[in-house]
Every structure is written in C-alpha cells, then in structure tokens.
Amino acid sequence: MIVAIGVGAVNVPVGDVWHIVVHHVTGSGTAPADPALDQIVWNFRAPRVVLAALAGAGLAVSGAVLQSAVSNPLADPTVLGFSYGATLGAVLAITLGGSVAAAGLGVSTAAFLGAMVAGALVFALGQRRGRMAPTRLVLAGVAVGYVFLSATSFVQLHASPNELRTVLFWTLGSVAGAQWDQLPTVAVVVIATTILLTLFGRRLNVLLAGDESATALGVDVNRLRLVLLVLSALLTGTVIAVAGGIGFVGLMIPHLVRLSTGADHRRLLPLTALLGAVYLVLVDLLSRTLDRPNELPLGILTALLGAPFFLWLLRRNKAMD
C-alpha cells in the first residue's frame, strides 16, 4: 500500500510516503517539508489505496461466503444479482439527479439500496417450500441480475451524454474519487462482517458436507444460509456503493486461497480478505500507470484477469466431474 501510494503521475519516494503517512496517523514527527507532496499523498492517493484494499477484501469475502452458501464454486456477488442491483440504483441516482437528491438519496445510498432490493428478491425467489434451495438461489440470482441489467440499459438510453460518461465510469468501477469521510463506514462494515463470518467458520465447514449432514450435526441450514446471504449482500452493497461495479474479485480470490490453504473457513476468510485487499490495490496501481496520464476503470482490468481464470475454473470442474 505504501508503494502504491507513492506511484502515479508524480512519483513520491517510499521514504517520503512513509514519513507523511506516519505524521498524519500518529501526529508524531515534523510536518512534511513540501505541502504539495503532502497533499498528493494524504488527500488524493492514500484514501483511494485504502478504499481499494477495503473493496477488495469485502468483495473477496462475499464471494467466498456465497460459494459455500449456495454450494456452487462459480457463485459471486455478480452471479447472484447483488452487483446488478447496486448498479441500477446508482444509475437511477445519476440520471434522475434532482429527484433523487430531493428524496435525500445520493449515488452511494441508492447503490446500497439497489443491492439490498436485489438480495431480497433473490431470497424470496430462491425458496422452495419455505427452505432455501442452492440451485434455485443461483437461478434466481441470474434471473434477477438480468432484469436489473435490462432496467439499467433502459435508463441509460434516456441519459444525456454527460450522464452516460459518469454512468459508464461508475459501473466499471473506480476508487479515483475516494474521500476520507467515505472510509469509516466501509471499514466498519468490511472488518466487522469479516470477523463475524469467520466466527461462523465451523458452521460453514459443516455446510460443505451437504444439507443433510449439516442438519444431522445440529445446524439450522435454512437460517444459516439466510444469515450468510444477508451479510454478503450487506458487504457487496457497501463496497459497490463507493467503488462501483468491480467484477471477478469475489470469484477468483477465494479459489486462489482454497488452492493454497484448503477449505477451512476459519483460515480461508481472513486470508481471502487479505489477498483480496492486496489484489485490488495492485489492480488500482495498474489502472493508474498502464495508460498515463489516462486512468482505466478497475472493472476492465479485473475482467481481463478474471475471465481467463473463470474459463480455467470451468475446465477444472469439468475434469473433476
């Protein structure tokens, strides 16, 4: 993160970055000699790097939990429709503008509400005889996602050129506009939810053995699955509300961790959060440096990296079958 803060249109030595960050965090040491570098490091780059780390951690943990909750290795927030719901909420906030502002909703709030609405629909449609069925949940997520995606496309057709540019950049994901006042809420949700889900580690491990085995061991499968889906929707909605639509993080990172450490969720979830944070910080660094002085949306790079992994995962599962 320190290296990522130092790299950009104006490169800042790592030592200077460390000095500035320590000064602002602890209040110790002398003030930076160059106010311009202080402004670049602390007000522009540090918030975006911290937000990238939080977003990567949140999306990765959400993907890991969803894959276990619906017993599908290809599940992630996008497959279950959460991301599309957040995108529709944000696009409506951008295109309706004054009407949404009059209701007291910003783009971030509208995106969060969109993710929660999508989650509620998936929960309702994914039930069979009062119980949540993993296959129905995935199918419901795909159906709800396409409905929200169609609605988003319809809204975009009526947007102005300026609005379309904002919508496009936002839907592809970016942490360029990160502000320090955005971070406390995201940090609390990501850290608290990750800790809570890690405490559910034993139950998640039991869930991997199948519903019948889990029920025989005293786990209320339906209630556990509902809690996991709600927490995943909360994580996804909170992240997308401030960072936009970033795909494939929740699909790819959990599998990389499983391949190296196994499927024990007591280790899997903390390591997934850590690797997700590192991964998105590096992707953000690439987005700022590959096409200087232009900046690429994060979603383009995560798709370029994640799509080949997705195809490899499909082949691997086919071989295992």
DARAMO-V35060 format. One record per residue. N is the residue number from 1. RES is the residue in one letter. PSI is psi as a letter, one per 40 degrees, with the letter a starting at -180 (999 if undefined). Layout:
# DARAMO-V35060
{{N:RES:PSI} {N:RES:PSI}}
This chain:
# DARAMO-V35060
{{1:M:d} {2:I:d} {3:V:d} {4:A:d} {5:I:d} {6:G:e} {7:V:h} {8:G:a} {9:A:d} {10:V:h} {11:N:h} {12:V:h} {13:P:i} {14:V:d} {15:G:d} {16:D:d} {17:V:d} {18:W:d} {19:H:d} {20:I:d} {21:V:d} {22:V:d} {23:H:d} {24:H:d} {25:V:d} {26:T:e} {27:G:e} {28:S:i} {29:G:i} {30:T:i} {31:A:i} {32:P:i} {33:A:d} {34:D:h} {35:P:d} {36:A:d} {37:L:d} {38:D:d} {39:Q:d} {40:I:d} {41:V:d} {42:W:d} {43:N:d} {44:F:d} {45:R:d} {46:A:d} {47:P:d} {48:R:d} {49:V:d} {50:V:d} {51:L:d} {52:A:d} {53:A:d} {54:L:d} {55:A:d} {56:G:d} {57:A:d} {58:G:d} {59:L:d} {60:A:d} {61:V:d} {62:S:d} {63:G:d} {64:A:d} {65:V:d} {66:L:d} {67:Q:d} {68:S:d} {69:A:d} {70:V:e} {71:S:f} {72:N:h} {73:P:e} {74:L:e} {75:A:i} {76:D:i} {77:P:d} {78:T:d} {79:V:d} {80:L:e} {81:G:e} {82:F:d} {83:S:d} {84:Y:d} {85:G:d} {86:A:d} {87:T:d} {88:L:d} {89:G:d} {90:A:d} {91:V:d} {92:L:d} {93:A:d} {94:I:d} {95:T:d} {96:L:d} {97:G:b} {98:G:d} {99:S:d} {100:V:d} {101:A:d} {102:A:d} {103:A:e} {104:G:e} {105:L:h} {106:G:a} {107:V:d} {108:S:d} {109:T:d} {110:A:d} {111:A:d} {112:F:d} {113:L:d} {114:G:d} {115:A:d} {116:M:d} {117:V:d} {118:A:d} {119:G:d} {120:A:d} {121:L:d} {122:V:d} {123:F:d} {124:A:d} {125:L:d} {126:G:e} {127:Q:i} {128:R:h} {129:R:f} {130:G:e} {131:R:i} {132:M:h} {133:A:h} {134:P:d} {135:T:d} {136:R:d} {137:L:d} {138:V:d} {139:L:d} {140:A:d} {141:G:d} {142:V:d} {143:A:d} {144:V:d} {145:G:d} {146:Y:d} {147:V:d} {148:F:d} {149:L:d} {150:S:d} {151:A:d} {152:T:d} {153:S:d} {154:F:d} {155:V:d} {156:Q:d} {157:L:d} {158:H:e} {159:A:i} {160:S:i} {161:P:d} {162:N:d} {163:E:d} {164:L:d} {165:R:d} {166:T:d} {167:V:d} {168:L:d} {169:F:d} {170:W:d} {171:T:d} {172:L:e} {173:G:h} {174:S:i} {175:V:e} {176:A:d} {177:G:f} {178:A:h} {179:Q:i} {180:W:d} {181:D:e} {182:Q:d} {183:L:d} {184:P:d} {185:T:d} {186:V:d} {187:A:d} {188:V:d} {189:V:d} {190:V:d} {191:I:d} {192:A:d} {193:T:d} {194:T:d} {195:I:d} {196:L:d} {197:L:d} {198:T:d} {199:L:d} {200:F:e} {201:G:d} {202:R:d} {203:R:d} {204:L:d} {205:N:d} {206:V:d} {207:L:d} {208:L:d} {209:A:e} {210:G:i} {211:D:d} {212:E:d} {213:S:d} {214:A:d} {215:T:d} {216:A:d} {217:L:e} {218:G:e} {219:V:h} {220:D:g} {221:V:d} {222:N:d} {223:R:d} {224:L:d} {225:R:d} {226:L:d} {227:V:d} {228:L:d} {229:L:d} {230:V:d} {231:L:d} {232:S:d} {233:A:d} {234:L:d} {235:L:d} {236:T:d} {237:G:d} {238:T:d} {239:V:d} {240:I:d} {241:A:d} {242:V:e} {243:A:e} {244:G:a} {245:G:h} {246:I:h} {247:G:i} {248:F:e} {249:V:d} {250:G:e} {251:L:d} {252:M:d} {253:I:d} {254:P:d} {255:H:d} {256:L:d} {257:V:d} {258:R:d} {259:L:d} {260:S:d} {261:T:e} {262:G:a} {263:A:e} {264:D:h} {265:H:e} {266:R:d} {267:R:d} {268:L:d} {269:L:d} {270:P:d} {271:L:d} {272:T:d} {273:A:d} {274:L:d} {275:L:d} {276:G:d} {277:A:d} {278:V:d} {279:Y:d} {280:L:d} {281:V:d} {282:L:d} {283:V:d} {284:D:d} {285:L:d} {286:L:d} {287:S:d} {288:R:e} {289:T:e} {290:L:d} {291:D:f} {292:R:i} {293:P:e} {294:N:i} {295:E:h} {296:L:i} {297:P:i} {298:L:d} {299:G:d} {300:I:d} {301:L:d} {302:T:d} {303:A:d} {304:L:d} {305:L:d} {306:G:d} {307:A:d} {308:P:d} {309:F:d} {310:F:d} {311:L:d} {312:W:d} {313:L:d} {314:L:d} {315:R:d} {316:R:d} {317:N:d} {318:K:d} {319:A:d} {320:M:d} {321:D:999}}
